[in-house]
Each structure stands twice: as C-alpha cells, then as structure tokens.
Amino acid sequence: MHRISAALAATLTGLFLSQAPAAEPVTLLALGDSLTAGYGLDPAAAFPLKLEQALKARGHDVVVINAGVSGDTAAQGAARLEWSLTDDVDGVIVELGANDALRGLDPAQAEAALKGILDALASRKLPVLIAGMRAPPNLGPDYAAAFEGMYARLAARSGALIYPFFLEGVAADPKLNQADGLHPTPEGVDAIVARILPSVEALLALAKK
C-alpha cells in the first residue's frame, strides 16, 4: 500500500510540474536613437541584441526590445513612447539626446522631453536606466554644462538609474567607430555592452521586483 501511494505521489508531482507555467523572461525596452537602432550595422550587431546576448550569457532570462529610431531627438522619442511600450515591458533603457546636441538645440527642450518620458514611465511603475550623452566641444562650455548636466538632474529627480555616458570608451576612437566618427562598429557596440552591463543588471534587479 505504501509503495502504491509513493508511486502515485511521484506521478502527481511530475504531472503538476509539467503543467506549471514557465516563468516569463524579463523584458527591457531600449528607447533611443541611431546608437540604439544600430545605424550602419547588421541587425544582429545592434546594441539591444548584443546586450540581450551578454545578459543571457550571465544567466539572465531576458528580452531586449530595439526601440531605436535613427535621427530621433528626445522630443521625437517622447512622442512615440506610448506605442513603443507593450504590456510585457518590465524596465526601460532611455538613450536619447545625441541628436539634440548635434543640432545645437536648446538643452531645456531635450530636458523637458526626457522629463516627460520619465514621468510617463513612473506612472506605470517601470524602472528606468538613463544613458547620458556628451555635447560636441564646438558648442562651448556653457552648452555642454547645461546639456550634460540634465541627465544627472533627471535621474536625481525621478530616482532613475544613470549610466553617465553611453559612448564611454568608444567615442573618438577610430578603431571602434564607423567612417562617420559618430556611430560604433560591431566592436564598438561590444565595448558599450561590456561597460554598461553592470548598470543594466541593476535595472534587471529592479524590474524583477
């Protein structure tokens, strides 16, 4: 009798486990411009997919959605935020502002747009990692201070995580950039991923809560 009960229990346990739903992967949205989209690269070499692969190699069950659009300013990114978000998004990486600086637009305009993005994500209780940018040196120190300082201000105000400079270790290195000097090569993307990975893992930790 005992043996029959044990066998039955084992069968029922196996049946229960086989029917239990698999855990859903954590889904991150990478909202950005050409640096996120993968301008000039094979789709497989774009930042979101390379990041996803690196995170999986470290044992994370994660999907990273590429919501990068080449040429987008911060305001344009904000305008498409709502339709970029899906119900399965658990956290967001915001990489915007480079095109604002390249066009010499008023930093206050970019800051207002980024604030709108962060406010919208806060209303959905989604954790955020802001990837900062630097202004071209030809725009002068006052512009650079206003532009580069906005990322820290926004992060402090919203409680978002911050990675100060998305192109850290890659900008101005001809070996890691395409001929235009602005967009990373596949090797440049690898370097970005390696440096930003700890910050994204911190975002994942918040997204899982």
C-alpha positions, 0 to 999 in steps of 0.5 A: 500500500505504501509503495502504491501511494509513493508511486502515485505521489511521484506521478502527481508531482511530475504531472503538476510540474509539467503543467506549471507555467514557465516563468516569463523572461524579463523584458527591457525596452531600449528607447533611443536613437541611431546608437540604439537602432544600430545605424550602419550595422547588421541587425544582429550587431545592434546594441539591444541584441548584443546586450540581450546576448551578454545578459543571457550569457550571465544567466539572465532570462531576458528580452531586449526590445530595439526601440531605436529610431535613427535621427530621433531627438528626445522630443521625437522619442517622447512622442512615440513612447506610448506605442513603443511600450507593450504590456510585457515591458518590465524596465526601460533603457532611455538613450536619447539626446545625441541628436539634440546636441548635434543640432545645437538645440536648446538643452531645456527642450531635450530636458523637458522631453526626457522629463516627460518620458520619465514621468510617463514611465513612473506612472506605470511603475517601470524602472528606468536606466538613463544613458547620458550623452556628451555635447560636441566641444564646438558648442562651448562650455556653457552648452555642454554644462547645461546639456550634460548636466540634465541627465544627472538632474533627471535621474536625481529627480525621478530616482532613475538609474544613470549610466553617465555616458553611453559612448564611454570608451568608444567615442573618438576612437577610430578603431571602434567607430564607423567612417562617420566618427559618430556611430560604433562598429560591431566592436564598438557596440561590444565595448558599450555592452561590456561597460554598461552591463553592470548598470543594466543588471541593476535595472534587471534587479529592479524590474524583477521586483 
